[in-house]
Amino acid sequence: DAIHIDGLGGEDTLSVYGKTSDETVEFNGLAVHVSESGVYDAYGSNFENTYVYSGGGADTASMLGTTGADKFYGLPTNSYIRAEGSAYLNYVKGFSNVTVDGAGGDDTAYLYDSDGDDSLTASPTTAEITFNPTAGGQIVNTLTAFSEINAIAENGGNDDATLTGTNTVDKFYGFDDHSYLRADDWSYLFHTQG
């Protein structure tokens, strides 16, 4: 079964509520495809604000940025990307796996920890944060093509970060409450706090 919804013009909002089964969401700017393999497909197009809520299960989402300066926010409970100039907002809540492609431009990610022991690995091309909240299952956010990543640890747990530079000139700065690693030409910046 399939349903197609077109917001046409204006400032439209689409909200989708998932089932208890495993579902997949694919965002592409103003378009979204929500599916349960072999059961249903739901397509939305021309929606400036799209919200998808998990109903349970091991749900996965993929998000795609623009060539502009997009912003991604990753939290244990929800994640969203806002395109440059607020062209669109793609939001998921309760998803166990979120993959985000910044798609070029000067993109920035803000990652906020859970109350458990979380882990961040970041290199100039990719980053992955694994949330391990004390209640609920593990959540993973994977990012590619983000020039700036900010990881904020403020909710407890024994969090760790592994930052990898390039084979050219990199600079690391360490302080008692934060640190950062950046390329000499500022082509990437990783900032950890807490």
MOGIRA-V986507 format. One record per residue. N is the residue number from 1. RES is the residue in one small letter. PSI is psi as a letter, one per 20 degrees, with the letter a starting at -180 (none if undefined). OMEGA is omega in radians with two decimals (999 if undefined). D_FIRST is the distance of its C-alpha to the first C-alpha in Angstrom with 2 decimals. Layout:
n-><N;N>
res-><RES;RES>
psi-><PSI;PSI>
omega-><OMEGA;OMEGA>
d_first-><D_FIRST;D_FIRST>
//
This chain:
n-><1;2;3;4;5;6;7;8;9;10;11;12;13;14;15;16;17;18;19;20;21;22;23;24;25;26;27;28;29;30;31;32;33;34;35;36;37;38;39;40;41;42;43;44;45;46;47;48;49;50;51;52;53;54;55;56;57;58;59;60;61;62;63;64;65;66;67;68;69;70;71;72;73;74;75;76;77;78;79;80;81;82;83;84;85;86;87;88;89;90;91;92;93;94;95;96;97;98;99;100;101;102;103;104;105;106;107;108;109;110;111;112;113;114;115;116;117;118;119;120;121;122;123;124;125;126;127;128;129;130;131;132;133;134;135;136;137;138;139;140;141;142;143;144;145;146;147;148;149;150;151;152;153;154;155;156;157;158;159;160;161;162;163;164;165;166;167;168;169;170;171;172;173;174;175;176;177;178;179;180;181;182;183;184;185;186;187;188;189;190;191;192;193;194>
res-><d;a;i;h;i;d;g;l;g;g;e;d;t;l;s;v;y;g;k;t;s;d;e;t;v;e;f;n;g;l;a;v;h;v;s;e;s;g;v;y;d;a;y;g;s;n;f;e;n;t;y;v;y;s;g;g;g;a;d;t;a;s;m;l;g;t;t;g;a;d;k;f;y;g;l;p;t;n;s;y;i;r;a;e;g;s;a;y;l;n;y;v;k;g;f;s;n;v;t;v;d;g;a;g;g;d;d;t;a;y;l;y;d;s;d;g;d;d;s;l;t;a;s;p;t;t;a;e;i;t;f;n;p;t;a;g;g;q;i;v;n;t;l;t;a;f;s;e;i;n;a;i;a;e;n;g;g;n;d;d;a;t;l;t;g;t;n;t;v;d;k;f;y;g;f;d;d;h;s;y;l;r;a;d;d;w;s;y;l;f;h;t;q;g>
psi-><q;q;q;p;p;p;i;d;a;a;n;q;p;p;p;p;p;r;a;i;r;p;q;p;p;o;q;m;d;j;q;q;o;p;q;p;p;j;g;q;p;p;p;q;q;l;p;h;o;p;p;p;p;q;j;r;r;m;q;q;q;p;q;p;a;a;j;a;n;r;p;p;p;p;r;h;h;q;q;q;p;p;q;p;j;k;h;r;p;p;p;q;p;j;p;i;p;p;p;p;o;h;k;r;a;m;q;p;q;o;p;p;r;a;j;a;o;q;p;p;p;p;r;i;h;q;q;p;p;o;p;m;q;h;p;r;r;q;p;p;p;p;q;q;l;p;i;p;p;o;o;o;o;j;j;a;r;n;q;q;p;o;p;p;b;a;j;b;o;q;p;p;p;p;r;h;i;r;r;q;p;q;q;h;j;k;h;q;p;p;p;q;p;none>
omega-><3.14;3.04;3.12;3.14;-3.13;3.12;-3.10;-3.11;3.12;3.13;-2.97;3.10;3.08;3.06;-3.13;-3.14;-3.06;3.11;3.13;-3.14;3.11;-3.13;-3.12;3.09;3.07;3.08;3.01;-3.13;-3.12;-3.11;3.11;3.07;3.10;-3.08;2.89;-3.00;3.09;-3.08;-3.13;3.01;3.06;-3.10;3.03;3.10;3.12;3.04;-3.12;3.13;-3.13;3.14;3.10;-3.08;3.12;3.04;-3.06;-3.10;-3.14;-3.07;3.14;3.13;2.99;-3.11;-3.11;3.10;3.11;3.05;3.09;-3.11;-3.12;3.11;3.10;3.10;3.14;3.12;3.14;-3.07;-3.08;3.12;3.07;3.06;3.08;-3.12;3.12;3.13;-3.10;3.13;3.05;3.06;3.05;-2.97;3.00;3.10;3.08;-3.11;-3.10;-3.12;3.13;3.09;-3.06;3.07;3.14;3.04;3.11;-3.08;-3.10;-3.01;-3.12;3.09;3.05;-3.08;-3.08;-3.00;3.03;3.09;3.12;-3.12;-3.07;-3.07;3.10;2.93;-3.08;3.02;-3.11;-3.13;-3.10;3.05;3.09;3.04;3.10;3.10;3.09;-3.11;-3.12;3.05;-3.13;-3.07;3.14;3.12;-3.12;2.99;3.12;-3.08;2.99;3.04;3.00;-3.10;3.12;3.10;3.11;3.14;-3.06;3.11;-3.08;-3.04;3.09;-3.09;3.07;-3.08;3.08;3.12;3.03;-3.08;-3.12;3.14;-3.12;3.06;3.03;-3.06;3.06;3.13;3.11;3.10;-3.13;3.11;-3.07;-3.09;3.10;3.07;3.03;3.10;-3.13;3.01;3.12;3.14;3.12;3.12;3.00;3.08;3.03;3.14;3.07;-3.10;3.08;999>
d_first-><0.00;3.80;7.05;10.46;13.71;17.15;20.26;22.53;26.02;27.95;27.69;24.11;22.65;19.09;18.74;15.79;16.38;15.06;14.88;17.64;15.93;16.44;14.45;15.22;16.04;17.42;19.64;21.35;23.65;22.09;18.57;16.21;13.08;11.90;9.92;10.20;10.77;8.67;6.65;4.78;6.30;8.46;11.24;14.56;17.57;21.18;21.41;24.84;24.15;21.02;21.09;18.74;19.89;19.40;18.88;20.65;20.16;21.21;19.25;20.11;20.33;21.82;23.68;25.55;28.74;30.65;34.01;35.65;36.83;33.75;34.01;31.97;32.51;31.70;32.36;31.63;29.34;27.70;27.72;27.45;28.52;30.22;30.84;34.36;35.35;32.40;30.23;27.20;26.51;23.76;23.96;22.60;24.01;24.21;22.96;24.94;24.80;24.98;25.95;27.48;28.88;31.51;31.39;35.09;37.29;39.29;36.59;37.50;35.87;36.94;36.26;37.33;38.09;37.19;39.85;39.80;40.97;38.90;39.35;39.12;39.69;40.04;41.25;41.54;38.18;35.99;36.03;34.38;34.86;34.15;34.20;35.51;35.65;37.75;34.87;31.38;30.30;31.04;29.36;29.69;29.67;30.35;31.71;32.80;34.88;36.32;40.03;40.75;39.59;40.99;40.66;41.96;42.94;43.87;42.26;44.30;43.86;45.46;43.43;44.22;43.65;44.31;44.85;45.53;47.27;47.92;50.75;52.47;54.01;52.11;53.50;52.93;54.18;54.33;55.33;55.49;52.29;50.31;50.31;48.90;48.73;48.58;49.30;52.67;51.04;48.48;45.55;44.03;44.88;43.96;45.19;45.21;46.53;47.45>
//
